[in-house]
Amino acid sequence: MKNNLIKPITQEFSEYLKDESRITGAAESISFPRTREDVVTIMKELYPKGIHVTVQGARTGVTAGAVPKGGHIMNLSRMDGISAIRKDNKGSFCITVQAGITLSGLRKQIKDRNFDVLKWSTESRITFEEFCKAPEHFFSPDPTETSATLGGMAACNASGACSFLYGPIRRHITALKIVLCSGHTLTIRRGETFASGRKLDLITDQGHSFTVYLPAYEMPKTKNASGYYVENDMDAIDLFIGSQGTLGIITDIEVGLMPFPRIVWGICCLFENERDAVVFAAVLREQLTNIAAIEFFDRDSLAILRTQKKENPAFARLRIIEERLNAAVYIELHCDQENLAIESLAKINQLMIESGGSEKDSWVARNNTNRDSLLFFRHAVPESVNMLIDRRKKEDPSITKLGADMSVPGHRLHHVMSMYRSMLDESGLQSAIWGHIGDNHLHVNILPHNEEEYKKGQALVALWAAEITKLGGSVSAEHGIGKLKTVFLTMMYGQDHVNEMAALKAVFDPKGLLCAGNMFVPLVAER
């Protein structure tokens, strides 16, 4: 019988051969399942035939994790429903969503309390009525790309600016439903299934039991999205979060919501000296506890914004940034009491001045309109960089943006900032540094003009990865390894531990067909 879910790749599907990495792959077929049952049907059709399957969401990733290497593309973007809501034993609301729902779509439905409850259980409908009467809630993970799907976010353990206070998505996932390569399904709830040391016993929903042995490496004590999450006696759910689609296909995700803070203020502090800004960010996180985000923008990022404001009408509403200013720190305050917000703002002002800043070089947004203006500023840098690279790529298709997504322990922040700055200045390459300085995690982007500069930038990023590893850091703190940073994963953990990861994958995917090439080359050859 012909499987109507699977379509041949034609020109109309060409956009699905690439993601935000700007890398283009190849595939022979594509599907857009709408239900978990569709996913099971497709896997039962393709896996026995030895056909590679690459799972996609919105393709917002930058490490080519969604780029196919032949075979089949399974795009989950049409699995975008919300199926249930409940309250946990702490009284918090938890909602179950399909993997293809976007972050922006989920946020809007939560804010509007406008869910399609027609097919929900009676219990969920009753809980939904209670949710509608409760104070406003929100889902805290906030990557820059709000078009990202929840499945993609779970696959790379996405975080965003507010992870400084709320942590990455891992902290907010309470249950997963996963389709395995065999077509069996696995349901895992947080707090129910644990490893014994590094040995994990699992049972599928169909009653098949199996054992996996977790790799023996120790993860770095910093923000980390490199390789499988493993530790002694770990909760089984954490193995699949951040696994980049290599162990199974996440189809349903239950996430916890939080009451929305009554007061959200944005503050932007600009500095003439970049080092002063780094000092300011470091003391902020030590002395205040109600800051949700601490974001950094270097001199080159600000220069790019000045150019955009002058040349691109779409960026006309950007605030004017004087040429003398060489760094910015964006802060987001989340408080439930106004007096606490006022006290915190006064403390921020004091620390800014003590660090070398000036009150006249700061902006404060106390209402949604002004805060949206600051958020526009925050997101304008990565958007501008992508636009710049797209223009250059038309002239030289061999190049793309080179992005380092590395983190270090807190006491290494000043060292790594000095390393980035000195090596970039010496190289003569154009760059822009921004990101989550509160988590010691910065996005260092090299912007080549030609293939020669691209190769020079690749060598520089490799040197950074080696040094970050020596410092006890992570070669990817947020974006995951994908297909572009597999060499760095080996550098970080060593080949023996990467082999252990590959052996773990082989238990779930003995033919090495699912999202092949993500994180590492499969240990087991196709058969």
C-alpha positions in Angstrom: 0.0 0.0 0.0 1.3 3.5 -0.9 2.0 5.7 2.1 0.3 9.0 1.3 2.2 10.8 4.1 5.5 10.5 2.2 6.0 12.8 -0.8 8.9 13.1 -3.2 11.1 16.1 -2.9 10.3 18.7 -5.6 11.2 22.3 -6.1 8.3 23.4 -3.8 10.0 21.7 -0.9 13.5 23.1 -1.5 13.4 25.4 1.5 13.3 22.3 3.7 16.8 21.3 2.7 18.4 24.0 4.9 18.1 25.8 8.2 19.4 29.0 9.7 23.0 27.6 9.5 22.7 28.6 5.8 23.9 25.1 4.9 22.0 23.2 2.3 21.5 19.4 2.3 19.8 16.8 0.2 16.8 14.5 0.5 14.6 12.2 -1.6 11.3 12.5 0.2 9.5 14.6 2.8 6.5 14.2 5.2 4.4 16.6 7.3 2.8 14.3 10.0 -0.1 15.8 12.0 -0.3 13.1 14.7 1.9 10.8 16.7 0.3 7.9 14.8 1.5 9.5 11.6 5.0 9.5 12.9 4.8 5.9 13.9 3.5 5.0 10.5 6.3 6.8 8.7 9.0 5.2 10.9 7.6 1.7 10.4 7.7 2.4 6.6 11.1 3.9 6.3 13.3 2.4 9.0 13.2 -1.3 7.9 14.2 -0.1 4.4 17.4 1.6 5.8 16.3 5.1 4.9 17.8 8.1 6.7 15.3 10.3 8.6 16.0 13.9 9.5 13.5 15.4 11.9 12.7 19.1 11.6 10.7 21.8 13.3 10.8 25.4 12.2 14.5 25.1 11.1 15.6 28.0 13.2 18.7 26.2 14.4 22.2 27.5 13.5 24.2 24.3 13.7 22.7 22.4 10.7 20.9 19.9 13.0 17.8 20.1 10.7 19.8 19.8 7.4 19.2 16.4 5.8 22.0 14.1 4.6 19.9 12.2 2.1 16.9 10.1 2.7 13.7 11.5 4.2 12.8 14.7 5.9 10.1 14.5 8.7 8.9 18.0 9.3 6.7 18.3 12.5 5.6 21.9 12.0 2.0 20.8 11.4 1.8 19.0 14.8 0.9 22.3 16.5 -1.9 21.5 18.9 -2.4 21.7 22.7 -4.1 18.7 24.1 -4.3 18.9 27.9 -3.8 21.0 31.0 -3.4 19.9 34.6 -2.1 21.1 38.0 0.8 19.3 39.6 1.2 18.5 43.3 2.6 22.0 43.9 -0.4 23.7 42.3 1.4 24.7 39.1 -0.3 24.5 35.7 1.3 22.1 33.2 0.1 22.0 29.6 0.7 19.3 27.0 1.6 20.4 23.4 2.6 18.8 20.2 6.2 19.2 19.2 5.4 21.5 16.2 3.8 24.3 18.1 5.9 27.5 17.9 7.0 29.5 20.9 5.2 32.6 19.7 2.0 30.6 19.1 2.2 29.0 22.5 2.9 32.4 24.2 -0.1 34.0 22.5 -2.5 31.2 23.5 -1.3 31.3 27.1 -1.7 35.1 27.2 -5.1 35.1 25.5 -6.2 31.9 27.4 -7.6 30.8 24.0 -7.1 27.1 23.7 -9.2 24.7 21.5 -10.6 22.5 24.2 -13.2 20.6 22.1 -11.3 17.3 22.3 -9.9 17.7 25.8 -10.8 15.4 28.6 -13.4 16.6 31.2 -10.6 16.9 33.8 -8.5 19.2 31.5 -11.5 21.3 30.7 -12.2 21.9 34.5 -8.5 22.7 35.0 -8.7 25.1 32.1 -11.6 27.0 33.6 -9.4 27.4 36.8 -6.5 28.5 34.6 -8.7 31.2 33.1 -9.5 32.6 36.5 -5.9 32.5 37.8 -3.4 35.4 37.5 -1.5 35.7 34.2 1.0 32.9 33.5 3.9 32.5 31.1 6.4 30.0 29.7 9.8 31.4 30.5 12.3 29.9 27.9 12.9 32.7 25.4 15.3 32.1 22.5 15.7 34.9 20.1 13.8 33.0 17.4 10.2 32.9 18.7 9.3 31.0 15.6 11.2 28.0 17.0 9.1 25.0 17.7 8.9 23.4 21.2 10.2 20.2 19.8 13.2 21.9 18.4 13.7 23.8 21.7 13.6 20.5 23.6 16.0 18.8 21.1 18.7 21.3 21.8 17.8 22.4 25.4 17.1 25.9 24.3 17.4 28.8 26.7 17.6 32.5 25.9 18.2 35.7 27.8 15.9 35.0 30.7 17.6 31.6 31.4 19.8 33.6 33.8 16.9 33.5 36.3 14.7 30.7 35.0 17.1 28.2 33.5 16.9 26.5 30.1 13.9 24.6 28.8 15.0 21.4 30.6 13.9 22.9 33.9 10.4 23.4 32.6 9.7 20.1 30.8 7.7 17.7 33.0 6.9 14.9 30.5 7.7 13.7 27.0 6.2 11.3 24.5 8.8 9.9 22.1 8.5 7.7 19.0 11.4 5.3 18.7 12.9 4.0 15.5 11.1 0.7 16.0 7.7 2.5 16.0 7.3 1.9 19.7 6.5 4.8 21.9 8.1 5.9 25.2 6.3 8.0 27.8 8.5 9.6 30.4 7.4 11.8 33.3 9.8 13.8 35.4 10.4 12.2 38.8 9.2 8.7 37.8 12.2 6.9 36.1 15.8 7.2 37.3 19.1 5.6 36.4 20.9 3.4 38.9 24.3 5.0 38.8 25.0 5.1 35.0 22.6 2.2 34.2 19.1 3.1 32.9 16.2 0.7 32.5 13.4 1.8 30.2 10.0 0.2 29.2 8.1 1.3 26.1 4.4 1.9 26.2 4.1 -1.5 24.3 5.8 -3.3 27.1 9.3 -3.8 25.6 12.0 -3.4 28.2 15.6 -2.5 27.5 18.7 -1.2 29.2 21.1 1.6 28.3 24.5 2.4 29.8 25.2 6.1 30.1 28.6 7.5 29.1 31.1 7.9 32.0 32.1 11.6 31.3 31.5 14.4 33.7 29.7 17.4 32.3 31.2 20.9 32.7 30.0 22.9 35.6 28.6 25.7 33.4 25.8 26.3 30.9 26.0 23.4 28.5 24.3 21.9 25.5 27.1 19.7 24.3 26.4 16.0 24.0 24.0 13.9 26.0 23.1 15.0 29.5 24.3 12.3 31.8 25.0 12.0 35.5 24.7 9.4 38.2 21.1 8.4 39.2 19.7 10.9 36.7 16.1 11.4 35.8 15.5 9.6 32.5 13.7 12.5 30.9 16.9 14.6 30.9 18.7 12.1 28.6 16.3 13.0 25.7 16.2 16.8 26.3 19.1 18.1 24.3 19.7 14.9 22.4 19.1 16.7 19.0 16.7 14.0 17.7 19.3 11.3 17.7 17.5 8.9 20.2 13.9 9.2 19.2 11.3 11.6 17.8 9.7 13.9 20.5 6.1 14.2 19.5 4.4 15.6 22.7 5.8 17.7 25.4 4.3 18.7 28.8 5.7 22.0 30.1 5.2 23.9 33.4 4.0 27.4 33.5 4.9 30.2 35.9 2.9 33.2 37.3 3.9 36.2 35.3 5.8 38.8 37.4 3.8 41.8 38.2 6.6 44.2 37.3 9.0 43.7 34.3 11.4 46.6 33.7 14.1 46.8 31.1 17.4 48.7 31.6 20.1 49.3 29.0 23.5 50.6 30.4 26.1 51.9 27.8 29.8 52.2 28.5 32.7 53.9 26.8 35.0 51.1 27.9 34.2 47.5 27.1 36.0 46.1 30.1 33.9 48.3 32.4 30.8 46.7 30.9 32.1 43.2 31.7 33.0 44.2 35.3 29.5 45.7 35.7 27.8 42.5 34.4 29.9 40.4 36.8 29.0 42.4 39.9 25.4 42.6 38.9 24.9 38.8 39.1 26.6 38.7 42.5 24.6 41.4 44.2 21.0 41.2 42.8 18.7 38.2 42.8 15.7 39.4 40.9 17.4 40.0 37.5 16.0 37.7 34.8 18.5 38.6 32.1 21.9 40.2 31.7 22.9 40.6 28.1 26.1 42.0 26.6 26.8 43.8 23.3 30.3 44.7 22.2 31.6 47.7 20.2 31.3 45.9 16.9 27.6 45.0 17.6 26.9 48.7 18.3 28.7 49.8 15.2 26.5 47.4 13.1 23.4 48.9 14.7 24.6 52.5 13.9 25.0 51.5 10.2 21.6 49.8 10.1 19.9 52.9 11.6 21.5 55.1 8.9 20.9 52.8 5.9 17.9 50.6 6.6 14.4 52.2 7.2 13.3 49.0 9.1 15.7 50.0 11.9 14.8 53.7 12.0 13.3 53.3 15.5 16.6 52.2 17.0 17.8 54.7 19.6 20.8 56.8 18.7 24.1 55.3 20.1 26.9 57.8 20.3 30.2 56.9 18.7 32.0 57.2 22.0 30.0 54.3 23.5 31.6 50.9 23.0 29.6 48.4 24.9 26.1 47.8 26.3 24.5 45.7 29.0 20.8 45.0 28.8 19.1 44.0 32.1 15.6 42.7 32.7 14.1 43.1 36.2 11.3 40.7 37.3 9.6 41.7 40.6 6.3 41.2 42.3 6.5 44.4 44.4 7.2 47.9 43.0 9.3 48.9 46.0 11.6 46.0 45.4 11.9 47.0 41.7 12.7 50.6 42.7 15.4 49.4 45.2 16.9 47.1 42.6 17.0 49.9 40.0 18.8 52.2 42.4 21.3 49.4 43.1 21.9 48.9 39.4 22.5 52.6 39.0 25.0 52.5 41.8 26.9 49.5 40.4 26.9 51.0 36.9 28.6 54.2 38.2 31.1 52.3 40.3 32.0 50.2 37.3 32.7 53.3 35.1 29.3 54.0 33.6 27.2 57.1 33.7 23.5 57.6 34.4 23.1 59.7 31.3 24.1 56.7 29.2 21.4 54.5 30.5 17.8 53.8 29.3 15.0 52.5 31.6 11.7 51.0 30.3 9.0 50.8 32.8 6.1 50.2 30.5 5.4 47.7 27.7 5.9 50.3 24.9 9.3 51.4 26.1 10.3 47.8 26.9 9.4 46.7 23.4 11.8 49.4 22.1 14.6 48.0 24.2 13.7 44.4 23.1 13.9 45.6 19.5 17.4 46.9 20.3 18.4 43.6 21.8 17.1 41.5 18.9 18.4 43.9 16.2 22.0 42.7 16.4 21.6 39.0 15.4 19.0 40.0 12.8 21.4 42.6 11.3 24.3 40.1 11.3 22.2 37.6 9.4 21.2 40.2 6.9 24.8 41.2 6.4 25.9 37.7 5.8 23.1 36.9 3.4 24.2 39.9 1.2 27.8 38.7 1.3 26.8 35.1 0.5 25.3 36.2 -2.8 28.7 37.4 -3.8 30.6 34.4 -2.4 28.3 31.3 -1.8 31.2 29.5 0.0 31.0 31.6 3.1 28.6 31.8 6.0 28.5 33.3 9.5 30.9 31.6 11.9 29.3 31.5 15.4 31.0 30.4 18.6 28.5 29.4 21.3 30.8 28.7 24.2 30.5 29.1 28.0 33.0 29.1 30.8 32.9 28.9 34.6 32.2 32.3 36.2 35.8 33.0 37.4 37.0 32.6 33.8 34.8 35.3 32.2 37.4 38.1 32.2 40.0 35.7 30.8 37.9 34.5 27.9 36.7 38.0 27.1 40.3 39.2 26.8 41.1 36.1 24.7 38.3 36.9 22.2 39.2 40.5 21.9 42.9 40.2 21.5 42.7 37.3 19.0 40.0 39.1 16.9 41.9 42.3 16.9 45.0 40.5 15.8 43.2 38.6 13.0 41.7 41.7 11.4 38.4 39.8 10.9 35.1 41.6 11.3 33.1 40.2 14.2 30.3 41.0 16.7 30.0 39.7 20.2 26.8 39.6 22.1 24.8 37.4 24.4 24.1 36.0 27.8 27.0 37.3 29.8 25.1 36.6 33.0 25.7 32.9 32.3 29.3 33.5 31.1 27.9 32.6 27.7 28.6 34.8 24.7 27.9 34.5 21.0 31.1 35.4 19.2 30.2 35.8 15.5 32.9 36.2 12.8 31.6 37.8 9.6 33.9 36.9 6.7 33.9 38.7 3.3 35.4 35.8 1.3 36.5 32.2 1.5 40.0 33.1 2.7 38.5 34.9 5.7 36.1 32.1 6.3 38.9 29.6 6.6 40.8 32.0 8.8 37.8 32.3 11.1 37.3 28.5 11.2 40.8 28.2 12.6 40.2 30.9 15.1 37.0 29.2 16.4 38.9 25.9 16.7 41.6 27.6 18.9 38.9 29.0 21.1 37.2 25.6 21.5 40.5 24.1 22.6 41.1 26.9 25.2 37.5 26.8 26.4 37.8 23.1 27.0 41.0 23.6 29.1 39.1 26.2 31.1 36.4 23.7 32.1 33.8 25.2 29.8 31.4 24.0 27.1 31.9 24.3 23.4 28.2 24.8 23.0 26.1 26.3 25.7 22.8 26.8 23.9 22.6 25.8 20.2 23.8 22.3 20.5 26.5 20.5 18.4 24.4 19.7 15.3 26.5 18.7 12.3 28.8 21.7 12.4 30.5 21.3 15.7 31.2 17.5 16.0 34.9 18.1 16.0 34.5 20.4 19.0 32.5 17.7 20.9 35.4 15.3 20.4 37.8 18.0 21.6 35.7 18.6 24.7 35.1 15.0 25.8 37.7 12.9 24.0 37.1 10.2 21.4 36.5 7.4 24.0 33.6 9.3 25.5 32.2 10.2 22.1 32.3 6.5 21.3 30.2 5.9 24.5 27.7 8.4 23.2 27.6 6.6 19.8 27.1 3.3 21.6 24.2 4.8 23.6 22.6 6.0 20.3 23.0 2.6 18.8 20.7 1.1 21.5 17.9 3.3 20.3 18.9 3.5 16.6 20.9 0.4 15.7 21.1 1.3 12.0 22.3 4.8 12.7 19.6 6.4 10.5 17.8 8.9 12.8 19.2 12.5 12.5 22.5 11.0 11.4 25.5 13.3 11.7 24.1 15.3 14.6 26.6 15.4 17.5 28.9 12.6 16.1 29.3 10.1 13.3 27.2 7.0 14.2 29.2 4.1 15.7 27.2 1.4 14.0 27.2 1.2 10.2 23.9 0.9 8.3 22.6 -2.6 7.7 
